[in-house]
Amino acid sequence: MLNARIFEDLSAKLSEAANSGPAKDIEKNMRVLLAQGFAKLDLVTREEFDVQAQVLARTREKLTALEARVAELEAQRSTAAK
């Protein structure tokens, strides 16, 4: 029982020291610096990327359908012109 209490106290003190020490400040500062750097790079979120990929896929499907329709109409026109 005494050993468990000592370890719990030691663990609590180490956690408190880590949360209030310079390591925590460094972590906060690094997060801010990284966030600023990413903002300058004009990055998009994965969700935005996935949405745009879906839009592109639908656009490609429509383009393929329109190309097929144009080819069909051109074939009809050339047949009618003969």
SULLINSUL-V741485 format. One record per residue. RES is the residue in one letter. PSI is psi as a letter, one per 30 degrees, with the letter a starting at -180 (NA if undefined). D_FIRST is the distance of its C-alpha to the first C-alpha in Angstrom with 1 decimal. Layout:
BEGIN
res	psi	d_first
RES	PSI	D_FIRST
RES	PSI	D_FIRST
END
This chain:
BEGIN
res	psi	d_first
M	e	0.0
L	e	3.8
N	e	5.5
A	e	5.3
R	e	6.4
I	e	8.8
F	e	10.1
E	e	10.7
D	e	12.5
L	e	14.4
S	e	15.4
A	e	16.6
K	e	18.6
L	e	20.1
S	e	21.2
E	e	22.7
A	e	24.5
A	e	25.8
N	f	27.1
S	g	28.8
G	a	29.9
P	f	33.2
A	e	32.2
K	e	32.1
D	e	35.5
I	e	36.9
E	e	35.8
K	e	37.5
N	e	40.6
M	e	40.9
R	e	40.7
V	e	43.5
L	e	45.6
L	e	45.2
A	e	46.1
Q	e	49.2
G	e	50.2
F	e	50.0
A	e	52.0
K	f	54.7
L	f	54.9
D	h	55.8
L	l	53.5
V	l	53.2
T	l	50.2
R	e	49.9
E	e	50.9
E	e	54.0
F	e	54.8
D	e	54.5
V	e	56.7
Q	e	59.4
A	e	59.2
Q	e	60.0
V	e	62.8
L	e	64.2
A	e	64.1
R	e	66.0
T	e	68.5
R	e	69.1
E	e	69.7
K	e	72.3
L	e	73.9
T	e	74.3
A	e	75.9
L	e	78.2
E	e	79.3
A	e	80.1
R	e	82.1
V	e	84.0
A	e	84.9
E	e	86.1
L	e	88.2
E	e	89.7
A	e	90.6
Q	e	92.3
R	e	94.2
S	e	95.4
T	e	96.5
A	f	98.3
A	f	100.0
K	NA	101.7
END
